[in-house]
Amino acid sequence: MYSSTFLTPLESGFVPPVDLARGYAEGTPAPEPPPPEAGSTQERFDQLQEHLTTQFEEIFPHRRSPRTVVVVPSLSLHPEELRKIDGVHHYEERMLCLLMLLRLPRTHLIYVTSQPISPAIIDYYLHLLPGIPVNHARQRLSLLSCYDASTVPLTQKILDRPRLLRRIRDDIPDPERAHLTCFNATRLERDLALTLGIPLYANDPALAHLGTKTGSRQVFKEAGINLPDGFEDLRDTTDMIDALAQLKHRHPDLHRAVVKLNEGFSGEGNALYTFDADCPVDTLQGTRQWLRQRLPQHLQFEAKSETWDHFTTQYDDMGGIVESFIEGKDKRSPSSQCRINPSGEPESISTHDQVLGGPSGQIFLGCTFPARPAYRLEIQEAGMRVAEVLQRHNALGRFGVDFISVRDGDSWTHYAIEINLRKGGTTHPFLMLQFLTAGTYDPETGLYRTPSGQPRYYYASDNLRSEDYVGLTPNDLIDIAVCYGLHFHGATQQGVMFHLIGALSEFGKLGVVCIGDSPTRAQAFYDHTVDVLDCEAHRSFEQHEDASGCA
């Protein structure tokens, strides 16, 4: 059921593991979890995952089939990289789009967060459900919180709280009809799945290396697709300097090169080096020595707070890659989204053009759907070649492949850059499009069409921000949206959808998806939204309040 009462910190005391399967004394006991199977953790996880295939084939296709989805939107990523993102703890809200699963009338959803989410935000999503009374949806929604704002990954917080684990298990009516979904899968998510006794709809953490910068380059080579010249599997700063030197010797005219942390994401773990005109190339040793002296002062970091000492410490810890920076007058950054379903079948989901920013344009800010018609099917085909390789490695779930594309006359040359073997910044906008319109993606054209056959496009951003927005609460945003009609219109299947609302008041930052019947219309929705927010943020309550409560 819908729970507006969350666990208190006092409920995090120790409970012996055998007690975790029991219900509360005053309630009905939860079903006992299966006994631990013999074998290693990996063997037990593999056995548990077999249930996901059964669910996918027997439960997923049927709209009225009872099921439970446990959503744990943990960003189980390198903590040093997470610190580079403002308001990162609010990114747990990005998966609130999965509340739209409550449109399935027999689906129960359990959503766990580090801290409670404002009821105004939850109501905002529930009122978007097509054809489902809000009260009906609320009865099938359980909201649980750790009440913990620390930088520890959410999944670890859950594992550290036996009573919260018991509460989650108690809220699962039938473990045989339940699964766990998350932002990215690590050993923490694997351990949580085993503890709850339900399969994980995500990539096996044992295959996480395939989504690192090094793993991406190796997969691209196996798939036979184009990628920038460079070096992967670098262990430390010494390897990094040597790779830069060798790359310059291979290409004496090379102007710039990119250095990437293996586990960086959203471009925040990237740095750019520009070779001086007088960089010596007579001997490899001379080039190494030159770089050793120049890099600390001249390596340009994408993350605004990054330093040489901190970056190299991370590089020595996680390793990385070095590759040529792709130059070009007319350059784009498309991406292809694919999925390997629990039956092991690869599927194309979508294509996007990424909106990038930062000092050298490597930080993800948002995206437009679909990618440009000139190359969207080429990007889709390259993404599927990557999917076929990942399928051979037994990968599972959603992933994205990022490219740099450069115009060459009437055609485009594409360079595969990285694989995001997880949900990403393009996942929730596309899910919202699907949930709100109930349409389908056509891989033959790369277009998304509503049930009536009309195409839909969107402009989405995770980084709509302004210092002037600081102090606007979720209720303020919703009030502004209501007054100015900034919402999704079911009749026209167009409009505006907000996310990351919890980050607005403290960081002046939120996300938005603007859906239109053309790229121009989607952009116009976005521009209008920005104009309204900028205007309202500059006006005092006394100035804009009128008899109706709206400007």
C-alpha positions, 0 to 999 in steps of 0.5 A, a space after each residue: 500500500 501507499 506509505 506516507 510514514 517512513 522508517 525512523 533511524 531508530 528502526 535501523 538496529 540489529 536483527 539476526 539474519 534469521 528474523 529477516 524473513 518474518 513479518 511484524 508481530 502485529 501483521 501478516 508474516 511475509 512469505 519465507 524466502 527460499 533457503 540459501 542454495 549451495 555454491 558460490 555467490 555467483 552461482 546462487 545469483 545465476 540461479 536466481 536470475 533464471 526466474 527473471 526469464 520466466 517472469 519476462 515470458 509469462 508475466 511481463 506481456 500481460 497487463 493485468 498480471 500481478 507483479 511487484 517491482 522494487 525500485 532502488 535508484 542507487 547511483 552505485 558509482 565511484 564516490 569521487 566522481 559523484 562528488 563532481 555533480 551538484 545535487 547528485 543525491 537528488 538523482 535518485 528521483 530520475 527513476 520516478 518515471 517508473 511510477 508510471 508502471 502503476 498504470 498496470 492495474 495489478 502492479 505493486 511498486 516499492 520505491 526506496 530512497 536515501 531520504 523521503 521525497 516530497 509528497 508534492 513530487 509523488 502526487 505530480 507523477 501520480 496525476 499523470 497516470 492515464 486512466 488510473 484513479 490516483 487513489 487506486 495507484 497510491 494503494 499499490 505504491 510503497 515509499 520507503 526511506 533510509 533517512 540517510 543523506 550520507 554519500 554512501 550508495 543507497 543500496 549499501 544503506 539498505 543492506 545496512 538496515 535489517 529492519 528496512 530489508 524486512 519491511 521491503 520483503 514484507 511488502 512483496 506479496 509473491 517473490 516469484 512475481 517480483 524483480 529488482 530494478 536499479 540505475 546501475 548494477 554492482 555487487 551491492 545490487 547483486 547482494 540486495 537481490 540475493 537478500 530479498 530473494 528476487 531477480 535483478 533486471 540489470 547487467 550482471 555485476 561480474 560484467 561491469 568491466 564491459 561498461 568502463 572506458 577500457 571495456 568500451 574500446 575493447 567491445 568496439 574493436 570486437 564489434 568492428 566499428 570505428 573508434 578514435 585511435 588511442 590506448 586502453 587498459 592504462 594502469 596509472 599516470 605513468 601509463 597515461 603520459 606514455 600513451 599521450 607520447 606514443 599517440 603524438 608520435 603516431 600522429 605528429 599533427 595531432 592537436 588534442 587528446 582526451 584523457 578519461 578515467 575508467 569509471 568516469 561518467 557524464 563526461 565529468 571524468 574527462 580531461 583534454 590536453 592540447 599539444 603545443 606547437 613546439 612539443 618535441 617529437 624527435 624521440 619518444 623519451 623526449 616527448 615523454 619528458 616534455 609531457 611530464 613537465 607540461 601536463 600538471 599545468 596544462 591538462 584541462 579538466 571537464 569537472 569545474 572543481 578538478 585538480 591535477 593531484 586529485 585527478 592523478 590519484 583517481 587515475 592511479 586508483 581506477 586506470 583509464 584510457 587516452 585517445 585522439 580528440 575528434 576534430 571537425 567543423 560540423 560535429 555532433 554527439 549522437 547516441 544509440 540506446 539498446 536493450 538485451 532482454 531477459 530472453 537474451 534478445 538484443 533490441 534497438 530502443 532509440 537514438 538521440 543527439 546529446 546536448 553537451 557542455 563544459 570547457 571542451 563540450 564533453 559533459 552531458 546536459 541533455 538530449 533531443 529525440 530522435 537523432 538527426 535523420 541524416 545518420 540516425 539509422 547508421 547510429 542505430 545499426 552500430 549500436 546493434 553491433 555492440 549489442 550483439 557483442 554484449 549478448 555474446 558476453 551474456 549482458 542484460 538490460 538497457 545500455 547506451 553507446 555514445 558517438 562523435 559524428 563528423 560531417 564528411 561532404 554529404 555523409 557522416 563519419 562516426 566514432 564510437 566513444 563509450 558504452 554506458 552499461 546501465 540506465 543513463 541520461 537518455 533513459 528516463 526521458 524516453 520512458 516518460 514518452 512511452 508511458 505518457 503516449 503508449 506509442 511504439 518505436 519504429 526501428 525501420 525509420 528511427 521514429 516514435 509514433 503514437 497509437 494514431 500513427 503520429 510522430 513524437 519528438 522531445 527535447 530533454 535536459 537534466 541541467 536546466 538551472 539558474 542561481 535565480 531558481 534557488 529557493 523555489 520549492 516543489 510546490 512553487 514549481 507546480 504552482 507555476 506549471 499550473 498557472 502557465 500550462 506547463 504540463 503534459 496535455 493528454 488530448 494532444 499528447 504534447 507538453 512539458 514534464 519535470 523531473 529532478 524537482 527535489 534539486 530545485 530549491 537548494 541547487 537551482 537545478 531541475 530536469 525537463 522533458 518537452 514533447 512535441 509533434 515536431 523537433 521545432 515544437 519540442 524546442 519551443 516548449 523548452 524555450 517557453 518553459 525557460 522563459 516562464 521560470 526565468 520570469 517567475 524567479 525574478 518576480 516577488 510574490 507581491 508583484 505576480 499575485 493576482 486575484 486568481 493566484 496566477 500572473 
